[in-house]
Structure formats: structure tokens, C-alpha cells
Amino acid sequence: MKRNVILKYLRGETSPEERIKMLRWIEEDPAHLEEYKYLRRIFDATLCNEENIPLSIHSSRFTNRRIWMQVAAAVAFICLFAGGTWLYTQHLSENQAELLATRNIHVPVGQRTEITLNDGTRIWLNSNTTLHIESQKGKDLRRVRLNGEAYFEVAPDKHLPFVVQTASHEVQVLGTKFNVFAYKNQKDFSVKLYEGAVDVSDKQSTTTLRLSPDEEAKISDNGRLIKVPFDKAESLLWIEGIYYFEDTDYGSIFRQMKEYYKVCFDVRNPKILQHRCTCKFRQEDGLRHILEVLQRIHQFEYEWSNDEQTVIIR
């Protein structure tokens, strides 16, 4: 595999077909994995920024593919470039790399990762997700900003509440486990609580909901923030690289695929959006496979735009 192609993948600029080809190439030979990890480290090291926050980033073990995420971080070793040779002063283990991260972490399309903050809070980030971590110095709370989807296991600290800010809502906790789906410019928003308690507030209406375990805060059809029960049995399968939809309309599925795979959908027949299905997809199978399965369940035609950035559905 040419190195410029690998670097293109690390920047999240590959097409769906190129991503699948890249993942297969990494898996087929241990030497390919080592080359990828080598370039991954160089790529991360070049993203050094002026503000560093202690952070631990784990290699992706959610599937059998050991894929490392793209993160705007400086690796915790000194990189020197001389005569085309990179020298590292610290060895990174295969299972975990101790990093000094900058404020922004971005997970490219088709990848997932797990991070651990210095307070012990664990966060799983889904595809095409960005997390901004604020410095805690002199602060009376722990705050992150999320654009995308993440599952949190927050380390308890009654003196430092943990706050997740999204474009339109805020979630405040002391110590708990919950999932947030909040991609910017998406009408879909969801907070699912697994343990503890959280307060979910709407920035526009000042509405605040207190959730108990097995409750979900979401946006109703009329745009209000409401509280409903949910079945948590398979709701976190995305952490394992599986997208699960239970009696979900195609409109919602397309909106999620838009965020997960960074493509647009141009649906010419509105009736298609009302179709519903219950189904599971592996992230690594790619968007084309997902469309083919949905097409078999409820008939429709689709084609890609010339730049492969838009799916046209009729």
C-alpha cells in the first residue's frame, strides 16, 4: 500500500471503497499492521499543539482489527527528524499508548476508539466524532464538548461535576454511565442512561430533565425534549462495531449513516423515508453493503454522485 494512501486514510479523506480496501490490507499481513502503526505514530506526532492535557488512548480492540484512531494529539515521546529517520525516546505498547493530548480528539470515518481521562473517566468515541477536552485548572467542574456519539463511564467526584456540552444541549453528572448521540446540525439527539443519574438541559427552552437508569432523553416529533424508557440490551453494540436499528424508519437510518460515513443523502421519493426495519450491520462492511440490505428489505433504487459524496435514492 502506498504511503500517501495510508496518510490519506489517517486524515479521514478516503472514499468508502478506499476505507474498506485499507482495512483489508491492514488485516491480511502483520507487516502491514506494523507499517500502519509506524505511520500512525508519525502522523500523531506531527499534530503537536500548545495545550496538553494528560490522557490515555487505547488501541481499538472493539473488533479483531487493531486499528488506531486519528487524534489531534502529541505522542508522549520526542520525535526527531534527521536524514529521513524518526527517533522515538519512548516505546508505545500495542495495547495502550500514554499520550499527552491536545484539546481536540477526532475519530475519522470508519474508526472507533476508547480514551481514559486523567481522572479515570472512560469514553468510547464513535465514527466521525470530535471531542473537545477543556483544561481543569482552576475550574469547579469537568467539561467536554461533543460533536458526534460517545459512551461515558464517568469517575465519581462530588466536588467536580462532569458536563458534556453539545451544540444544543448539556448533560451534567457526578458519576454515571450514559450514551450521547449529538452530531452537529442533526435533528436527532439522544441521551441514554445506564447507571446513576444525569440532568439533560435544552439550551434554547431551558428545559431540564432528570434521568434515571433505563431512561432516554430525546427530541419528540414536535421538537420538544422528552423522557422515554429504552431497552438497553443491544443499545451499545456500536462499541463493538455493530450498528443496530430496532423498528427504525429509513429516514433515521439515513441520517445516522450520513454522520457515520460522512456522506449526503438525496432522497427523491419521500415515501422511502417512512419504511421501517429491524437490522444489524457491521461498520467494516461499509455503506454500500448497508444500502444493498436496506434495498432488499424495501425496494428502492440508488446511485452515487460523480464525486461519491452523495447517495441519490429514488
ROLUM-211234 format. One record per residue (C-alpha): residue in one letter; x, y, z. Coordinates in nm, 4 decimals. Layout:
N
+---------+----------+----------+----------+
| residuo |        x |        y |        z |
+---------+----------+----------+----------+
|       A |        X |        Y |        Z |
...
+---------+----------+----------+----------+
***
This chain:
314
+---------+----------+----------+----------+
| residuo |        x |        y |        z |
+---------+----------+----------+----------+
|       M |   0.0000 |   0.0000 |   0.0000 |
|       K |   0.1433 |   0.3400 |  -0.0967 |
|       R |   0.2193 |   0.5617 |   0.1991 |
|       N |   0.0318 |   0.8568 |   0.0537 |
|       V |  -0.2815 |   0.6387 |   0.0532 |
|       I |  -0.2256 |   0.5443 |   0.4187 |
|       L |  -0.1819 |   0.9085 |   0.5138 |
|       K |  -0.4968 |   0.9961 |   0.3224 |
|       Y |  -0.6785 |   0.7354 |   0.5317 |
|       L |  -0.5348 |   0.8792 |   0.8547 |
|       R |  -0.6680 |   1.2207 |   0.7587 |
|       G |  -1.0153 |   1.0735 |   0.7029 |
|       E |  -1.0183 |   1.1686 |   0.3349 |
|       T |  -1.0737 |   0.8275 |   0.1740 |
|       S |  -1.3873 |   0.7143 |  -0.0076 |
|       P |  -1.5976 |   0.4256 |   0.1353 |
|       E |  -1.4333 |   0.1825 |  -0.1091 |
|       E |  -1.0838 |   0.3030 |  -0.0205 |
|       R |  -1.1569 |   0.2617 |   0.3505 |
|       I |  -1.2679 |  -0.0988 |   0.3053 |
|       K |  -0.9611 |  -0.1717 |   0.0921 |
|       M |  -0.7389 |  -0.0126 |   0.3548 |
|       L |  -0.8868 |  -0.2149 |   0.6422 |
|       R |  -0.8475 |  -0.5392 |   0.4491 |
|       W |  -0.4867 |  -0.4555 |   0.3652 |
|       I |  -0.4068 |  -0.3937 |   0.7334 |
|       E |  -0.5623 |  -0.7236 |   0.8370 |
|       E |  -0.4079 |  -0.9508 |   0.5752 |
|       D |  -0.0454 |  -0.9309 |   0.6943 |
|       P |   0.1148 |  -0.8475 |   1.0330 |
|       A |   0.3802 |  -0.6496 |   0.8463 |
|       H |   0.1074 |  -0.4265 |   0.7048 |
|       L |  -0.0208 |  -0.3595 |   1.0556 |
|       E |   0.3286 |  -0.2656 |   1.1735 |
|       E |   0.3766 |  -0.0250 |   0.8823 |
|       Y |   0.0387 |   0.1308 |   0.9524 |
|       K |   0.1194 |   0.1722 |   1.3228 |
|       Y |   0.4557 |   0.3296 |   1.2351 |
|       L |   0.2912 |   0.5891 |   1.0106 |
|       R |   0.0132 |   0.6339 |   1.2659 |
|       R |   0.2672 |   0.7397 |   1.5281 |
|       I |   0.4435 |   0.9801 |   1.2924 |
|       F |   0.1098 |   1.1277 |   1.1927 |
|       D |   0.0059 |   1.1802 |   1.5555 |
|       A |   0.3425 |   1.3316 |   1.6424 |
|       T |   0.3091 |   1.5980 |   1.3729 |
|       L |  -0.0119 |   1.7223 |   1.5315 |
|       C |   0.1590 |   1.8690 |   1.8361 |
|       N |  -0.0273 |   2.1657 |   1.9828 |
|       E |   0.0404 |   2.4170 |   2.2545 |
|       E |  -0.2106 |   2.2979 |   2.5147 |
|       N |  -0.1605 |   1.9492 |   2.6575 |
|       I |  -0.3904 |   1.7511 |   2.8886 |
|       P |  -0.2914 |   1.4132 |   3.0395 |
|       L |  -0.4837 |   1.1422 |   2.8600 |
|       S |  -0.4618 |   0.7729 |   2.7847 |
|       I |  -0.5652 |   0.6471 |   2.4418 |
|       H |  -0.6192 |   0.2774 |   2.3826 |
|       S |  -0.5712 |   0.0966 |   2.0567 |
|       S |  -0.9003 |  -0.0140 |   1.9059 |
|       R |  -0.9915 |  -0.3620 |   2.0282 |
|       F |  -1.3607 |  -0.3331 |   1.9670 |
|       T |  -1.3201 |  -0.5704 |   1.6697 |
|       N |  -1.0496 |  -0.8153 |   1.5605 |
|       R |  -0.8993 |  -0.5371 |   1.3534 |
|       R |  -0.6419 |  -0.3459 |   1.5573 |
|       I |  -0.6975 |  -0.0042 |   1.4075 |
|       W |  -0.5603 |   0.3111 |   1.5658 |
|       M |  -0.7708 |   0.6272 |   1.5668 |
|       Q |  -0.6830 |   0.9674 |   1.4288 |
|       V |  -0.6484 |   1.2045 |   1.7217 |
|       A |  -0.5239 |   1.5598 |   1.7381 |
|       A |  -0.2585 |   1.4646 |   1.9907 |
|       A |   0.1131 |   1.4729 |   2.0551 |
|       V |   0.2583 |   1.1296 |   2.1318 |
|       A |   0.4362 |   1.1132 |   2.4694 |
|       F |   0.7793 |   1.0835 |   2.3231 |
|       I |   1.0170 |   1.3243 |   2.1470 |
|       C |   1.0194 |   1.2998 |   1.7699 |
|       L |   1.3392 |   1.3994 |   1.5901 |
|       F |   1.3741 |   1.4114 |   1.2152 |
|       A |   1.7244 |   1.3747 |   1.0726 |
|       G |   1.8187 |   1.2328 |   0.7367 |
|       G |   1.4673 |   1.0975 |   0.6907 |
|       T |   1.4786 |   0.8998 |   1.0190 |
|       W |   1.2325 |   0.9401 |   1.3061 |
|       L |   1.3735 |   0.8652 |   1.6530 |
|       Y |   1.1436 |   0.7841 |   1.9439 |
|       T |   1.2508 |   0.8207 |   2.3080 |
|       Q |   0.9649 |   0.6100 |   2.4389 |
|       H |   0.8224 |   0.2795 |   2.3170 |
|       L |   0.4440 |   0.2553 |   2.2798 |
|       S |   0.2889 |  -0.0776 |   2.3817 |
|       E |   0.0468 |  -0.2491 |   2.1462 |
|       N |  -0.2374 |  -0.2362 |   2.3964 |
|       Q |  -0.2114 |   0.1211 |   2.5169 |
|       A |  -0.0261 |   0.4418 |   2.4467 |
|       E |   0.0207 |   0.7016 |   2.7141 |
|       L |  -0.0253 |   1.0316 |   2.5381 |
|       L |  -0.0251 |   1.3997 |   2.6047 |
|       A |  -0.3315 |   1.5058 |   2.4124 |
|       T |  -0.4291 |   1.8450 |   2.2864 |
|       R |  -0.7779 |   1.9759 |   2.3365 |
|       N |  -0.9330 |   1.8148 |   2.0292 |
|       I |  -0.9731 |   1.4466 |   1.9506 |
|       H |  -1.1237 |   1.3468 |   1.6164 |
|       V |  -1.2153 |   0.9930 |   1.5124 |
|       P |  -1.2154 |   0.9512 |   1.1323 |
|       V |  -1.4939 |   0.7866 |   0.9360 |
|       G |  -1.4952 |   0.4096 |   0.9786 |
|       Q |  -1.2991 |   0.4057 |   1.3053 |
|       R |  -1.3769 |   0.3988 |   1.6787 |
|       T |  -1.1654 |   0.4405 |   1.9878 |
|       E |  -1.1605 |   0.4393 |   2.3673 |
|       I |  -0.9876 |   0.7033 |   2.5788 |
|       T |  -0.9305 |   0.7402 |   2.9527 |
|       L |  -0.9051 |   1.0872 |   3.1067 |
|       N |  -0.6617 |   1.1537 |   3.3891 |
|       D |  -0.9470 |   1.1435 |   3.6440 |
|       G |  -1.0278 |   0.7842 |   3.5424 |
|       T |  -1.3281 |   0.8683 |   3.3245 |
|       R |  -1.3529 |   0.6309 |   3.0260 |
|       I |  -1.5003 |   0.7474 |   2.6963 |
|       W |  -1.5773 |   0.5464 |   2.3822 |
|       L |  -1.5988 |   0.7566 |   2.0629 |
|       N |  -1.7872 |   0.6520 |   1.7503 |
|       S |  -1.7088 |   0.7170 |   1.3840 |
|       N |  -1.6755 |   1.0806 |   1.2683 |
|       T |  -1.6867 |   1.2114 |   1.6260 |
|       T |  -1.4986 |   1.5079 |   1.7714 |
|       L |  -1.4379 |   1.5611 |   2.1437 |
|       H |  -1.3007 |   1.8854 |   2.2876 |
|       I |  -1.1498 |   1.8499 |   2.6349 |
|       E |  -1.1201 |   2.1601 |   2.8491 |
|       S |  -0.8363 |   2.2095 |   3.0935 |
|       Q |  -0.9457 |   2.1597 |   3.4556 |
|       K |  -0.7001 |   2.4064 |   3.6028 |
|       G |  -0.8830 |   2.6435 |   3.8346 |
|       K |  -1.2226 |   2.5006 |   3.7364 |
|       D |  -1.5019 |   2.3769 |   3.9627 |
|       L |  -1.6232 |   2.1215 |   3.7077 |
|       R |  -1.5019 |   1.8824 |   3.4377 |
|       R |  -1.6236 |   1.9839 |   3.0924 |
|       V |  -1.6039 |   1.8315 |   2.7432 |
|       R |  -1.7725 |   1.9354 |   2.4190 |
|       L |  -1.9069 |   1.6643 |   2.1907 |
|       N |  -1.9948 |   1.6590 |   1.8226 |
|       G |  -2.0914 |   1.3008 |   1.7428 |
|       E |  -2.1623 |   0.9929 |   1.9527 |
|       A |  -1.9904 |   0.8779 |   2.2706 |
|       Y |  -2.0442 |   0.6464 |   2.5658 |
|       F |  -1.9196 |   0.7747 |   2.9026 |
|       E |  -1.8257 |   0.5986 |   3.2260 |
|       V |  -1.7627 |   0.8997 |   3.4470 |
|       A |  -1.5363 |   0.8665 |   3.7507 |
|       P |  -1.7265 |   0.9852 |   4.0613 |
|       D |  -1.6206 |   1.3170 |   4.2150 |
|       K |  -1.8854 |   1.5024 |   4.4161 |
|       H |  -1.6737 |   1.8179 |   4.4152 |
|       L |  -1.6243 |   1.8240 |   4.0365 |
|       P |  -1.9399 |   1.7629 |   3.8309 |
|       F |  -1.8824 |   1.6288 |   3.4796 |
|       V |  -2.0510 |   1.8242 |   3.1990 |
|       V |  -2.0968 |   1.7196 |   2.8359 |
|       Q |  -2.1878 |   2.0077 |   2.6068 |
|       T |  -2.3329 |   1.9581 |   2.2594 |
|       A |  -2.4463 |   2.2124 |   2.0018 |
|       S |  -2.7969 |   2.2306 |   2.1506 |
|       H |  -2.7964 |   2.0512 |   2.4874 |
|       E |  -2.5992 |   1.9924 |   2.8053 |
|       V |  -2.5628 |   1.6814 |   3.0231 |
|       Q |  -2.4435 |   1.7179 |   3.3839 |
|       V |  -2.3435 |   1.4252 |   3.6072 |
|       L |  -2.1424 |   1.3383 |   3.9177 |
|       G |  -2.0557 |   0.9770 |   3.8356 |
|       T |  -2.2516 |   0.7570 |   3.5996 |
|       K |  -2.2692 |   0.5638 |   3.2709 |
|       F |  -2.4522 |   0.7099 |   2.9725 |
|       N |  -2.4508 |   0.7398 |   2.5932 |
|       V |  -2.4863 |   1.0651 |   2.3990 |
|       F |  -2.5812 |   1.0916 |   2.0301 |
|       A |  -2.5413 |   1.4550 |   1.9242 |
|       Y |  -2.3964 |   1.5278 |   1.5824 |
|       K |  -2.3979 |   1.8965 |   1.4966 |
|       N |  -2.6702 |   2.0038 |   1.2503 |
|       Q |  -2.8571 |   1.6777 |   1.3196 |
|       K |  -3.2159 |   1.6970 |   1.4389 |
|       D |  -3.1734 |   1.3630 |   1.6172 |
|       F |  -3.0457 |   1.3918 |   1.9751 |
|       S |  -3.0363 |   1.1273 |   2.2455 |
|       V |  -2.9013 |   1.0646 |   2.5946 |
|       K |  -2.9422 |   0.7086 |   2.7286 |
|       L |  -2.8689 |   0.6442 |   3.0951 |
|       Y |  -2.7326 |   0.3087 |   3.2162 |
|       E |  -2.6260 |   0.3851 |   3.5740 |
|       G |  -2.6554 |   0.6780 |   3.8147 |
|       A |  -2.8410 |   0.9964 |   3.7275 |
|       V |  -2.7955 |   1.2829 |   3.4818 |
|       D |  -2.9600 |   1.6171 |   3.4132 |
|       V |  -3.0214 |   1.6904 |   3.0448 |
|       S |  -3.0972 |   2.0515 |   2.9557 |
|       D |  -3.2089 |   2.2236 |   2.6368 |
|       K |  -3.0145 |   2.5449 |   2.5774 |
|       Q |  -3.2995 |   2.7128 |   2.3884 |
|       S |  -3.6037 |   2.6337 |   2.6056 |
|       T |  -3.4200 |   2.5995 |   2.9397 |
|       T |  -3.5983 |   2.2648 |   2.9857 |
|       T |  -3.4145 |   2.0240 |   3.2174 |
|       L |  -3.4902 |   1.6533 |   3.2585 |
|       R |  -3.3568 |   1.4277 |   3.5350 |
|       L |  -3.2966 |   1.0761 |   3.4001 |
|       S |  -3.2975 |   0.7506 |   3.5943 |
|       P |  -3.1388 |   0.4268 |   3.4668 |
|       D |  -3.3062 |   0.2811 |   3.1554 |
|       E |  -3.4483 |   0.6218 |   3.0599 |
|       E |  -3.3679 |   0.8200 |   2.7448 |
|       A |  -3.3918 |   1.1919 |   2.6717 |
|       K |  -3.4715 |   1.2595 |   2.3065 |
|       I |  -3.6322 |   1.5096 |   2.0738 |
|       S |  -4.0018 |   1.4482 |   2.0018 |
|       D |  -4.1670 |   1.4945 |   1.6625 |
|       N |  -4.2723 |   1.8465 |   1.7641 |
|       G |  -3.9189 |   1.9392 |   1.8682 |
|       R |  -3.9553 |   1.9113 |   2.2461 |
|       L |  -3.7107 |   1.7410 |   2.4807 |
|       I |  -3.8897 |   1.4385 |   2.6271 |
|       K |  -3.8112 |   1.1414 |   2.8521 |
|       V |  -3.8931 |   0.7835 |   2.7464 |
|       P |  -3.7908 |   0.4321 |   2.8560 |
|       F |  -3.5499 |   0.2327 |   2.6364 |
|       D |  -3.4268 |  -0.1257 |   2.6095 |
|       K |  -3.0535 |  -0.1250 |   2.6789 |
|       A |  -2.9973 |  -0.4881 |   2.5737 |
|       E |  -2.8373 |  -0.4041 |   2.2364 |
|       S |  -2.8119 |  -0.0257 |   2.2527 |
|       L |  -2.4310 |  -0.0170 |   2.2854 |
|       L |  -2.3431 |  -0.2546 |   2.0039 |
|       W |  -2.1761 |   0.0334 |   1.8179 |
|       I |  -1.8857 |  -0.0019 |   2.0644 |
|       E |  -1.8281 |  -0.3459 |   1.9091 |
|       G |  -1.8523 |  -0.2026 |   1.5570 |
|       I |  -2.2159 |  -0.3053 |   1.5017 |
|       Y |  -2.4952 |  -0.0672 |   1.4067 |
|       Y |  -2.8281 |  -0.1885 |   1.5447 |
|       F |  -3.1670 |  -0.0485 |   1.4463 |
|       E |  -3.4896 |  -0.1668 |   1.6093 |
|       D |  -3.8110 |  -0.0821 |   1.4235 |
|       T |  -3.6379 |   0.2284 |   1.2892 |
|       D |  -3.7589 |   0.4338 |   0.9936 |
|       Y |  -3.5299 |   0.4710 |   0.6930 |
|       G |  -3.5135 |   0.8465 |   0.7437 |
|       S |  -3.3459 |   0.7987 |   1.0822 |
|       I |  -3.1148 |   0.5303 |   0.9444 |
|       F |  -3.0056 |   0.7550 |   0.6569 |
|       R |  -2.9399 |   1.0434 |   0.8982 |
|       Q |  -2.7150 |   0.8247 |   1.1123 |
|       M |  -2.5339 |   0.6840 |   0.8098 |
|       K |  -2.4754 |   1.0405 |   0.6934 |
|       E |  -2.2797 |   1.1087 |   1.0117 |
|       Y |  -2.1072 |   0.7713 |   1.0455 |
|       Y |  -1.9830 |   0.7660 |   0.6837 |
|       K |  -1.9691 |   1.1398 |   0.6101 |
|       V |  -2.1904 |   1.1326 |   0.3006 |
|       C |  -2.5094 |   1.3143 |   0.1995 |
|       F |  -2.8427 |   1.1546 |   0.1087 |
|       D |  -3.0681 |   1.2978 |  -0.1616 |
|       V |  -3.3980 |   1.1092 |  -0.1264 |
|       R |  -3.6180 |   1.1822 |  -0.4284 |
|       N |  -3.9093 |   0.9649 |  -0.3069 |
|       P |  -4.0259 |   1.0763 |   0.0422 |
|       K |  -4.2244 |   0.7541 |   0.0922 |
|       I |  -3.8967 |   0.5644 |   0.1277 |
|       L |  -3.8224 |   0.7569 |   0.4476 |
|       Q |  -4.1289 |   0.6029 |   0.6154 |
|       H |  -4.0207 |   0.2416 |   0.5641 |
|       R |  -3.9169 |   0.0694 |   0.8867 |
|       C |  -3.6937 |  -0.2248 |   0.9703 |
|       T |  -3.5041 |  -0.4034 |   1.2461 |
|       C |  -3.1498 |  -0.4860 |   1.1379 |
|       K |  -2.7805 |  -0.5068 |   1.2296 |
|       F |  -2.4789 |  -0.4022 |   1.0245 |
|       R |  -2.1049 |  -0.4322 |   1.0809 |
|       Q |  -1.9274 |  -0.0998 |   1.0493 |
|       E |  -1.6457 |  -0.2577 |   0.8495 |
|       D |  -1.8853 |  -0.3811 |   0.5789 |
|       G |  -1.9300 |  -0.0238 |   0.4621 |
|       L |  -2.2175 |   0.1895 |   0.3414 |
|       R |  -2.2658 |   0.0115 |   0.0083 |
|       H |  -2.3436 |  -0.3155 |   0.1865 |
|       I |  -2.5878 |  -0.1396 |   0.4191 |
|       L |  -2.7697 |   0.0182 |   0.1254 |
|       E |  -2.7949 |  -0.3154 |  -0.0535 |
|       V |  -2.9516 |  -0.4793 |   0.2528 |
|       L |  -3.1990 |  -0.1946 |   0.3025 |
|       Q |  -3.2798 |  -0.2131 |  -0.0676 |
|       R |  -3.3689 |  -0.5816 |  -0.0365 |
|       I |  -3.5994 |  -0.5186 |   0.2603 |
|       H |  -3.7903 |  -0.2342 |   0.0934 |
|       Q |  -3.7344 |  -0.1804 |  -0.2783 |
|       F |  -3.5728 |   0.1428 |  -0.3944 |
|       E |  -3.3088 |   0.2479 |  -0.6447 |
|       Y |  -2.9947 |   0.4388 |  -0.5621 |
|       E |  -2.6802 |   0.5720 |  -0.7263 |
|       W |  -2.3732 |   0.7643 |  -0.6196 |
|       S |  -2.2909 |   1.1141 |  -0.7368 |
|       N |  -1.9805 |   1.1546 |  -0.9517 |
|       D |  -1.7733 |   1.2688 |  -0.6537 |
|       E |  -1.9122 |   0.9831 |  -0.4387 |
|       Q |  -2.0122 |   1.2300 |  -0.1671 |
|       T |  -2.3887 |   1.1933 |  -0.2169 |
|       V |  -2.6224 |   0.8935 |  -0.2386 |
|       I |  -2.9216 |   0.9626 |  -0.4631 |
|       I |  -3.2228 |   0.7474 |  -0.3701 |
|       R |  -3.5352 |   0.7068 |  -0.5814 |
+---------+----------+----------+----------+
***
